[in-house]
């Protein structure tokens, strides 16, 4: 096959697998949350509830598409797509194993960080186009919060980049071969990983950082006016973004596809590590209470941002020292 056709086939295969994965990640989260709360969770549709994601998809397809009378219709209709597309594009540069991926760019991490931040455009369009005060206030909170935590997220992600000496995600994975995962790097690795996880929680608007959709004041937040498949597209985008961040975390800190056994198990190890990070984020979500918006911003600007910047500077000194620069 030609390179273009190979890229198209690989893109279609990854997109199909991704949509299936996202559908069943919702079931995984519901089952995991139910186990934490001594509940059964989804159980009736299919054996042990395994067909529940399909039932949910059919239900959303059949629901009526409601549009508020005073909504800005073009913006309202376009917002879910603008929100979803960047969340799916971040998977374009993620290598799932050697030679398995759409495009392993030399600046793969920069592409991921740039594209993932574009979700705030669709998010704000949803709040603005709904012409609903709750949706607009939620969108403003979300943009404020995501921008506040983007810098700590970037700084923590740059620590493995400096240790590996490359922005190419496959090179970062290769630098951790033989069990030399960056999470085990003395002090620096652990602090960067904690900062990455906290920033991911905030960027994904998950408890304790989900102030933008606080049920007591903002109902369902920026998506409150959406129904049917438009609601499904927004939910799909949110789960795609958090799964993409989990895959990125497994590459940056957990050795990507490295693991015991033959090489062909690499994609399975990659998936297991990403699911481990996803469940860790879910565990935190169901274990803590929501904090106030001023506390969220204080944590970012007064603590996490200077801490990750200091960590980045310390990493640069370590890299120069290892190279014999001192």
N, C-alpha and C positions, 0 to 999 in steps of 0.2 A: 504493500500500500504506500501511497505517497505520504509525505509528512503531514500535509494538510488533512488528508482523509484519516490518518492515524490519530491526529489531534481531535478531529470531530468525533470519531468513534470512542476515544478515551473520555472525552467530555460528556457524551451521552451516557456512557456506562457509569461514570462517577455521579452524574446528576440523578440517574435512576436509583442507584444504590443509596445516595444521600437522602432522597425523598422517602424511601422505605425506612432508612435508619431514623429519620426525624419523626416519622409516624410512630415508630415503636419506642422511641426515647420518651415520648409523652406517657406511654403505658409504663415504662420502667420507672419514671419519676412518681407516678401515682401509686404504683405497687410499693415502691421504696418508702414513700411518705406514709402509706397505710401501715406498713410494718413498723415504722417508728412510733406510730400512734396506736398500736395494737388494734388495727382494723384489718379488714379483708382486702379492700380496694376493689377495682373492677373485676368481676368474676363471672357474670352471667352470659356474656356474649362470646361464644366459643369455649373451648376447653381452658379453664382457668382464666377466662377473659382475654385470650390471645387475639380475638377478632375485634376487640373494642376499638382500636384505632380506625379500622375499616368502617365500623358502624358510625363512628364520629364523623368521618369524612363524608359518608353518604348523607348523614343528617344535615351537615353544613351545606352540602350541595342542594338539598331540597328546601332549605330555609329561604324565606322571602328576602330579597335584597331591598332593604329600607334605606331611604335617603331623606335626611331632614329637609323640610320645606325651604328653610333659609340658608341651606348649606351652599358653599361655593362648589358647584357640581364638578367642574373639571378637576379642581384640586382634590376634592373629596374622592373621586373615582381613581385618580392617578396615584394617590399617596401610598396605598398598600403595595403597588408594584415598585415604586421608588424605594420603599422601605425594604422589600424582599430582595431585589436584585443585588445590592451590595453584600447582603448577608450570604448569598449563594456564591458570589464572585470570589470571596475570600478563600474558597476551596480550590481555586484554579492553581494556586502556587504551592499548595500543601502536598509534599511527597508522602505517599502512604507506605512506600517501600522503595528500594532502589529501582529506578526506571518505571515506577508506577505513579503517575500523576499527569496533570494536564500540561503544566509549564513550570519547570524548576528554574525560576529566574535567578540571575545573579543578585538581584535586589529583592528577593522574594519576601523578606520580612517587611521591607518598606512598603511593598505593594499591599501586603496584608493589613498593615497599620493604616495606610492611606484609605483603602477601600472600606475597611470596617468602620471608620469614622463617618462615612457618608450616610450611614443609617439615620443620623439625626435630621437629615434633610427630609426624608419621607416621614419621619416621626413628627416633625413640626408641621409638615403639610397636612397630616391627619388631624392634628389639633386645630390648626387654623381653618381648614376646609370644612370642619364639622360645624363651625359657627356655634359652638357650645362653650360656655364659660368654664365648665369643669374640664373639658378636653383641652382647651387652650392653656389653662393654668397648669395642667399636667404636662403638656408639651414644653412649656417654658421651664418647668422644673427639670424635666428630663434633659433638655439641651444644656441647662446649667450644670447638672450633675455629670453628664457624660463628658463634657468639655473639661470639667474640673479633674476627672479621674483619668483622662486620656494621657496626660503628661506622666503621672506615676506609672501607668501601664507601659508607656513607651520606654521610660527609663529602666524599669525592671526587665523588660524584654531585651534591652541593649546589653545587659550584663553578660548573658551567654554569647551574644554577638562578639563582644570584646574578648571573651575567653577563647572563642573558636577562631576569631580573626576573619570572619566572613559574614555577609548578610544573606548568603545562600542557605536555605533551610536544610538542604541535603548535606552541605558541608558542616553545619552545626550538628546534625545527627552523626556524621562520620567522626567528628571530634570527640564524641562520647563513646566510641567503640571500646569494647573490652570492659564494660562496667564503669567507666569513668564519667558517670552522669554528673551533670553540673549541679544537681540538687545536693550532691555529696561534697561539693567543693567547700572547703572549710569556711564557715561563717558567711562568706559572700553568697554562696549558692543558696543556703537556707533563707537568708534575709531577702534575697531577690525573689525566691519562690513565694514566700509569704506575701510580699508586696504585690506580686503578680496575681495571686489568688484574690486578695482584697480588692485590687483594682478591677479584676474581672467581675466580681460580685457587684460592684458599684456600676460598672459599665453596662451590665446586663439588667440593672434595676431589680436585683433580687434582695430579699430580706437579708440583712437589716437595712438595705438601701433602697427599698421599693416605695419611697415616699411619693412618687409620681402617680401611683395608682392606689393610694390609701383608701380602702373601702369606706371608711368613716367620713371622708370629706370629698373625695374625688371620684367615687364610684369605681368605674373600670378605667379611669384615666383617659389618655388620648384616644383610646379605641372605643369609647363608650357609645358612640353613635353607629358603630359598624356592626353588621350582621352577615350571616351566610358566609360565602366564600371570601369576601373581603376581610372579615374577621379571621378566617382561616389562614389567609395569606400573611396577615400580621403575626399571628401566632407561629406560623411556619418560619417566618423571618427571625423571630426572637429565639426560637430553638436552634435554627441554623447558626446564628451568631454565637450562642453559648457553646454549641458543639464544636464550631470552628476554633473558638478560643481554647477549648479543651484539647483539641488536636495540636494547636500551637504550643500549649503548655507541655504536652508530652514530648514534642520535638525539642523545645528549648531546655527542659530540665530533666526529663525522664528517659533520655536515650532513644527516643523515637521507636523504631521497629526492632531495636536490639533486644534479644532475649534468648533464653536457652532453646536448644533444638535446632533443626535445619533452617536454612535461610528462607524457605517458602512460607514459614510461619510468621515472617516479619509483619505483614499486614494485620494478622490476628493480634500480635503483641501491640501494635500501634493502636488498634481499636480498643483493646482491653485497657491500655493506659489512659486513653481519652475518656473511656467510660468511668474509670476510677476517679479522674478529676471531676467529671460531671457529677458523679454521686457524692463526692466530697463537697462540692458547691451546694448540692441539694440537701445534704446533711446540715450544713450551716443554715440554709434557708429555713428548715423546719425546726431549728434548735434555738433561734434567737428572736427577739422582738424588734419591731421597727424603731429606728431612732429618728429624731427630729431633723428637719432639713438643715438647720444651722449647725447641728452636730456633724452631719454628713459633710458639709463644706469645710468645717473646721478641721475634720480629720484629714481631708485632702490637702488643703492649702497650708495649714500650719504644722502638719506632722508628716504625712505620706510624701508629699512633694519634696520637701528638703531632705527627708530621709533617703529617698531613692536617688536624688541628685548626689548626695554625699556617698552613697553606695557606688554610684557610677564612677565618681572620681577615685574612690578607693580601689575599684577594679582596674582602672587605668594604671594606677601605681603598681598594682600587683603584676599586671601584664608586662609593664616596662621592666620591673624587677626580675621577672622570669626570663626575659630576653637578654638580661645582663646589662641593662641600661644604667644601673646604679653601681 
